[in-house]
Amino acid sequence: MLLLSLFIFSNVLAKDEELINPCAKESVPLNNVLSHKSILLNNRVEINNTEMFLVSYLDNRGDVCYDKKYDVFFNISAGAYAFDTNTDTYKDIIKNTRFALHKAKLNGKNRFEFFDKADYANYIKRLEIQGELRSSVNDNFKGFELFYQPIVDADTGRIEGAEALLRWKSDQYGFMSPVEFIPLLEESSLIIPLGRWIIDTAAAQCNEWVKIIPQFVMHINLSFVQIAKSNVIKDVIENINKYEAGNEHFVFEITESIQMDSNIAIKRVLKEFVDNGFLLAIDDFGTGYSNFEYMKDKMFGILKIDRAFITDIHLTDNNRILVSFIIKMAHEMGVKICVEGVETKDELMAVTKLEADYIQGYYYGKPVKDVEFCRMIKQQERIKR
């Protein structure tokens, strides 16, 4: 048996049975379930293609709205669940159909989705992880820590900075990839309070490492959510002012986003960073929208070229030509280049010839805990002497 759940604005529901029954081979009763209009299709009703059934329904719906003599704009999202009356409970049926409908709306609305068990399992896992993330943030950021990856001067090969990278250990799932948990932090806006902790923790480390390397610079990632939904410049200044290291020792990295293109408020916030003496960097340059407007306006002082362009650059002419063009253009505009993801000697030699300013990647070091990073830079300075 099949339960089809439609999410429709209530004022255009009056003739549902008249519209649905011509699409099926016999009369189909309608039932209101949890404020949605749900259609129960029993095993006597033969609908060979449920999606075609929905298309027919949508077409007929348009005719009814036309008869009303006024404009009606709406969309219909539908979710379906094929159930077994011998094993599925009423609660299971409603839950699974609601999830299918939820998925249809998440995927853009005005579409149809069948219930998928694997998708539901992933959805539940995401909810569990998000719940644990909230508990961790509320419990003095338990399980979170920062790792630091060296950023090296391309000419000297010496460490001159680091990127602070967030790590998290889940009680249930162990260490998790940032690719998994950071989107959940952003969706829930937990990245805002956590972001303050990241800035404070990274600033404290920078204050110590400037004593070892006077020109040391700490790179800190900012989420679009922090910029759009919080007073992030206030959070930055308050936390950094606790320490002696000046604003020139901090670079704030922002991943390319189309949301920044036309958002005047976002541009205003970024300008405040520049006005306060902070450097801004575009992270993963080349993988997003590559908005050159920010280069033109001197908004960003550093471009970080993504590893996608660096892998096997010594073997790929197109990558080499493209990276060379970006570097030359940036330098002519007074913007510095940091090449990310350098892992081999051949890649290092290739990007060095292209005259990048900074290099970051496993060739010089993986992200490590603060104690290990401190050991690295102290050893470097001992060798220098």
C-alpha positions as CSV (number, residue, x, y, z in Angstrom):
1,M,0.0,0.0,0.0
2,L,1.1,3.6,-0.6
3,L,0.6,6.7,1.4
4,L,1.1,10.0,-0.6
5,S,1.4,13.2,1.4
6,L,0.9,16.5,-0.3
7,F,1.8,19.9,1.3
8,I,-0.6,22.4,-0.2
9,F,-1.9,25.8,0.8
10,S,-5.3,25.3,2.4
11,N,-7.2,27.8,0.2
12,V,-6.7,25.7,-2.9
13,L,-7.8,22.3,-1.5
14,A,-11.5,22.4,-2.1
15,K,-11.7,20.1,-5.1
16,D,-9.0,17.6,-4.3
17,E,-11.1,14.5,-4.7
18,E,-12.5,15.7,-8.1
19,L,-8.9,16.2,-9.3
20,I,-7.3,13.1,-7.9
21,N,-9.9,10.5,-8.9
22,P,-9.6,11.0,-12.7
23,C,-5.9,10.3,-12.3
24,A,-6.6,6.9,-10.7
25,K,-8.7,4.0,-11.9
26,E,-11.2,4.1,-9.1
27,S,-12.3,6.4,-6.3
28,V,-9.7,7.3,-3.8
29,P,-10.6,8.6,-0.3
30,L,-8.8,11.6,1.0
31,N,-7.7,12.0,4.7
32,N,-6.4,14.9,6.6
33,V,-3.3,13.9,8.5
34,L,-1.3,16.3,10.7
35,S,-2.5,19.4,8.9
36,H,-1.3,18.1,5.5
37,K,-3.7,16.7,2.9
38,S,-2.8,13.0,2.7
39,I,-4.0,10.6,0.1
40,L,-4.3,6.9,1.0
41,L,-4.0,4.7,-2.0
42,N,-5.0,1.2,-1.2
43,N,-4.0,-2.0,-3.0
44,R,-7.1,-1.9,-5.3
45,V,-6.0,1.4,-6.8
46,E,-3.5,0.9,-9.7
47,I,-1.2,3.7,-10.4
48,N,1.5,2.5,-12.6
49,N,3.6,5.6,-12.2
50,T,3.1,7.6,-9.1
51,E,5.1,10.6,-10.4
52,M,2.9,10.7,-13.5
53,F,-0.1,10.6,-11.2
54,L,1.3,13.7,-9.5
55,V,1.9,15.5,-12.8
56,S,-1.7,14.8,-13.8
57,Y,-2.9,16.1,-10.5
58,L,-0.8,19.3,-10.9
59,D,-2.2,19.9,-14.4
60,N,-5.8,19.5,-13.2
61,R,-5.1,21.8,-10.3
62,G,-4.2,24.6,-12.7
63,D,-7.6,24.3,-14.4
64,V,-9.4,24.7,-11.1
65,C,-7.4,27.8,-10.2
66,Y,-8.1,29.3,-13.6
67,D,-11.8,28.9,-13.0
68,K,-11.5,31.0,-9.9
69,K,-10.9,34.1,-12.1
70,Y,-7.9,35.3,-10.0
71,D,-4.2,34.6,-9.9
72,V,-3.1,31.8,-7.6
73,F,0.6,31.1,-7.1
74,F,1.6,27.9,-5.3
75,N,3.7,24.8,-5.4
76,I,3.1,21.3,-4.3
77,S,5.6,19.1,-2.6
78,A,4.8,15.4,-2.3
79,G,6.3,12.5,-0.4
80,A,5.3,8.9,-0.6
81,Y,5.9,5.7,1.4
82,A,5.1,2.2,0.3
83,F,4.0,0.3,3.4
84,D,3.0,-3.1,4.6
85,T,-0.1,-3.3,6.7
86,N,1.2,-6.5,8.4
87,T,4.4,-4.9,9.7
88,D,4.1,-1.1,9.6
89,T,2.4,0.7,12.5
90,Y,0.3,3.8,11.9
91,K,3.1,5.8,13.7
92,D,5.7,4.4,11.3
93,I,3.6,5.2,8.2
94,I,3.0,8.8,9.2
95,K,6.6,9.3,10.3
96,N,8.1,7.9,7.1
97,T,5.6,9.8,4.8
98,R,6.3,13.0,6.6
99,F,10.1,12.5,6.1
100,A,9.6,11.9,2.4
101,L,7.6,15.1,2.2
102,H,10.3,16.9,4.2
103,K,12.9,15.7,1.8
104,A,10.9,17.0,-1.2
105,K,10.7,20.4,0.4
106,L,14.4,20.4,1.3
107,N,15.3,19.5,-2.2
108,G,13.7,22.6,-3.7
109,K,9.9,22.1,-3.2
110,N,7.4,21.6,-6.0
111,R,8.7,18.0,-6.4
112,F,8.1,14.4,-5.5
113,E,10.1,12.1,-3.3
114,F,9.8,8.5,-2.2
115,F,10.8,7.5,1.3
116,D,14.4,6.1,1.4
117,K,15.6,4.2,4.4
118,A,19.2,5.1,4.0
119,D,18.4,8.8,3.7
120,Y,16.3,8.6,6.8
121,A,19.2,6.9,8.7
122,N,21.5,9.7,7.6
123,Y,19.0,12.3,8.7
124,I,18.7,10.8,12.1
125,K,22.5,10.7,12.4
126,R,22.7,14.4,11.5
127,L,20.1,15.2,14.2
128,E,22.1,13.2,16.8
129,I,25.4,14.9,15.8
130,Q,23.8,18.3,15.9
131,G,22.4,17.6,19.4
132,E,25.8,16.5,20.6
133,L,27.4,19.6,19.1
134,R,24.9,21.8,21.0
135,S,25.8,19.9,24.2
136,S,29.5,20.4,23.5
137,V,29.2,24.1,22.9
138,N,27.1,24.5,26.1
139,D,29.6,22.4,28.1
140,N,32.4,24.9,27.7
141,F,33.2,23.7,24.2
142,K,34.0,20.1,25.3
143,G,35.5,18.0,22.6
144,F,36.6,20.9,20.5
145,E,40.2,21.8,19.9
146,L,42.3,23.8,17.3
147,F,45.1,22.3,15.2
148,Y,47.6,24.5,13.4
149,Q,49.0,24.0,9.9
150,P,52.3,25.8,9.0
151,I,52.2,28.6,6.4
152,V,55.6,29.0,4.9
153,D,57.4,31.8,3.1
154,A,57.9,30.6,-0.5
155,D,61.3,32.2,-0.8
156,T,62.9,31.1,2.4
157,G,61.0,27.9,3.2
158,R,60.5,29.2,6.8
159,I,57.3,29.1,8.8
160,E,55.9,32.5,9.1
161,G,52.3,31.7,10.1
162,A,49.7,29.1,10.7
163,E,46.1,28.4,9.9
164,A,43.9,27.5,12.9
165,L,41.7,24.5,12.0
166,L,38.8,23.3,14.1
167,R,38.6,19.6,15.2
168,W,36.0,17.9,17.2
169,K,35.7,14.5,18.9
170,S,32.2,13.2,19.3
171,D,31.4,10.9,22.3
172,Q,29.3,8.7,20.0
173,Y,31.3,8.8,16.7
174,G,34.8,9.7,17.7
175,F,36.9,12.2,15.7
176,M,34.8,13.5,12.9
177,S,35.7,15.2,9.6
178,P,35.1,19.0,9.6
179,V,33.2,18.4,6.3
180,E,30.6,16.6,8.4
181,F,30.2,18.7,11.5
182,I,30.9,22.3,10.3
183,P,27.8,22.5,8.1
184,L,25.7,21.4,11.1
185,L,27.3,24.1,13.2
186,E,26.4,26.7,10.5
187,E,22.9,25.4,10.0
188,S,22.2,25.6,13.8
189,S,24.1,28.9,14.2
190,L,26.2,27.2,16.9
191,I,29.2,28.5,14.9
192,I,28.6,31.9,16.3
193,P,29.4,31.1,20.0
194,L,31.9,28.6,18.9
195,G,33.5,31.1,16.6
196,R,34.2,33.4,19.6
197,W,36.0,30.6,21.3
198,I,38.0,29.9,18.1
199,I,39.1,33.5,17.9
200,D,40.0,33.7,21.5
201,T,42.0,30.4,21.5
202,A,43.8,31.2,18.3
203,A,44.6,34.8,19.5
204,A,46.1,33.4,22.7
205,Q,48.4,31.1,20.7
206,C,49.4,33.8,18.3
207,N,50.3,36.0,21.2
208,E,52.8,33.4,22.4
209,W,54.2,32.5,19.0
210,V,54.8,36.1,18.0
211,K,57.4,36.1,20.9
212,I,59.2,33.3,19.0
213,I,58.7,34.6,15.4
214,P,58.1,38.4,15.5
215,Q,56.4,38.4,12.0
216,F,54.2,35.5,12.8
217,V,50.6,35.7,11.4
218,M,47.6,33.6,12.5
219,H,45.0,32.7,9.9
220,I,41.4,32.2,11.3
221,N,38.5,31.0,9.3
222,L,35.2,32.9,9.4
223,S,31.8,31.4,8.4
224,F,29.3,33.4,6.4
225,V,26.9,32.7,9.2
226,Q,29.2,34.6,11.6
227,I,29.4,37.6,9.3
228,A,25.7,37.7,8.4
229,K,24.1,36.9,11.8
230,S,26.4,38.2,14.5
231,N,28.5,41.3,15.3
232,V,31.6,39.4,14.3
233,I,33.9,42.5,14.2
234,K,33.0,43.2,17.8
235,D,33.7,39.6,18.8
236,V,37.1,39.7,16.9
237,I,38.2,43.0,18.5
238,E,37.1,42.1,22.0
239,N,39.0,38.8,21.9
240,I,42.1,40.0,20.2
241,N,42.5,43.1,22.4
242,K,43.0,40.8,25.4
243,Y,46.5,40.1,24.1
244,E,49.5,42.1,23.1
245,A,49.8,40.8,19.5
246,G,48.6,43.6,17.2
247,N,45.9,43.3,14.5
248,E,48.5,43.0,11.8
249,H,49.3,39.5,13.1
250,F,45.8,38.2,12.1
251,V,44.4,37.1,8.7
252,F,40.7,36.2,8.5
253,E,39.9,33.7,5.8
254,I,36.5,33.7,4.0
255,T,35.5,31.0,1.6
256,E,34.2,32.3,-1.8
257,S,30.4,32.7,-1.7
258,I,27.9,34.0,-4.2
259,Q,26.1,35.4,-1.1
260,M,28.7,38.0,-0.7
261,D,28.4,39.4,-4.3
262,S,25.5,41.7,-3.9
263,N,25.1,41.9,-0.1
264,I,25.9,45.4,0.9
265,A,25.8,44.6,4.6
266,I,28.4,41.8,4.2
267,K,30.7,44.2,2.3
268,R,30.3,46.8,5.1
269,V,31.4,44.2,7.7
270,L,34.4,43.1,5.6
271,K,35.4,46.8,5.2
272,E,35.4,47.1,9.0
273,F,38.0,44.4,9.2
274,V,40.2,46.2,6.7
275,D,39.7,49.5,8.5
276,N,40.8,48.0,11.8
277,G,44.0,46.8,10.3
278,F,43.2,43.1,9.7
279,L,44.1,41.3,6.6
280,L,41.4,39.3,4.7
281,A,42.0,36.2,2.6
282,I,39.8,34.5,0.1
283,D,40.0,30.8,0.9
284,D,39.8,28.0,-1.7
285,F,40.1,30.5,-4.5
286,G,39.0,29.0,-7.9
287,T,36.5,26.5,-6.5
288,G,33.7,29.0,-5.8
289,Y,32.6,32.1,-7.7
290,S,36.1,33.8,-8.0
291,N,34.7,37.2,-7.5
292,F,37.4,39.5,-8.8
293,E,35.5,42.6,-7.6
294,Y,37.0,42.1,-4.1
295,M,40.5,42.3,-5.7
296,K,39.6,45.4,-7.5
297,D,38.3,47.1,-4.4
298,K,41.4,46.0,-2.4
299,M,39.1,44.2,0.0
300,F,41.3,41.1,0.2
301,G,45.0,41.1,0.6
302,I,45.6,37.4,0.1
303,L,44.2,34.7,-2.3
304,K,44.6,31.1,-1.3
305,I,44.6,28.9,-4.4
306,D,42.8,25.6,-3.8
307,R,44.7,22.3,-3.9
308,A,42.5,21.2,-6.9
309,F,44.7,23.4,-9.1
310,I,48.0,22.2,-7.4
311,T,47.7,18.5,-7.5
312,D,50.2,17.2,-10.2
313,I,50.7,20.8,-11.4
314,H,54.1,19.8,-12.7
315,L,52.4,17.4,-15.1
316,T,49.3,19.4,-16.0
317,D,49.9,22.3,-18.4
318,N,46.4,23.8,-18.0
319,N,46.7,24.0,-14.2
320,R,50.2,25.5,-14.4
321,I,49.0,28.1,-16.9
322,L,45.9,29.0,-14.9
323,V,47.8,29.3,-11.6
324,S,50.5,31.4,-13.3
325,F,47.9,33.7,-14.6
326,I,46.2,34.1,-11.2
327,I,49.5,34.8,-9.5
328,K,50.6,37.4,-12.0
329,M,47.2,39.2,-12.0
330,A,47.1,39.2,-8.2
331,H,50.7,40.6,-7.9
332,E,49.9,43.4,-10.4
333,M,47.0,44.3,-8.1
334,G,49.1,44.2,-4.9
335,V,47.5,41.0,-3.7
336,K,49.6,38.1,-2.3
337,I,49.2,34.4,-3.1
338,C,49.2,31.5,-0.8
339,V,49.2,28.1,-2.5
340,E,47.4,25.4,-0.6
341,G,47.8,21.6,-0.8
342,V,51.4,21.3,-1.8
343,E,52.3,17.7,-0.9
344,T,55.3,16.7,-3.0
345,K,58.7,18.0,-4.0
346,D,57.7,18.3,-7.6
347,E,54.6,20.4,-6.7
348,L,56.8,22.6,-4.5
349,M,59.3,23.2,-7.3
350,A,56.5,24.0,-9.8
351,V,54.7,26.6,-7.6
352,T,58.0,28.1,-6.5
353,K,58.9,28.8,-10.1
354,L,55.5,30.6,-10.5
355,E,56.5,33.0,-7.7
356,A,53.8,32.3,-5.1
357,D,54.3,34.2,-1.8
358,Y,53.3,31.5,0.7
359,I,52.9,27.8,0.6
360,Q,50.7,25.6,2.8
361,G,50.4,21.8,2.6
362,Y,51.5,18.4,3.9
363,Y,55.0,18.9,2.3
364,Y,55.8,21.3,5.1
365,G,53.5,19.8,7.7
366,K,50.0,18.5,8.6
367,P,47.8,20.3,11.0
368,V,49.1,19.5,14.6
369,K,48.2,20.4,18.1
370,D,49.6,23.6,19.7
371,V,52.3,21.8,21.6
372,E,53.7,20.1,18.5
373,F,53.5,23.3,16.4
374,C,55.3,25.2,19.1
375,R,58.1,22.6,19.1
376,M,58.3,23.0,15.3
377,I,58.8,26.7,15.3
378,K,61.2,26.6,18.3
379,Q,63.3,24.1,16.4
380,Q,63.3,26.3,13.3
381,E,64.5,29.3,15.3
382,R,67.3,27.3,16.9
383,I,68.5,26.2,13.5
384,K,68.4,29.8,12.3
385,R,70.8,30.9,15.1
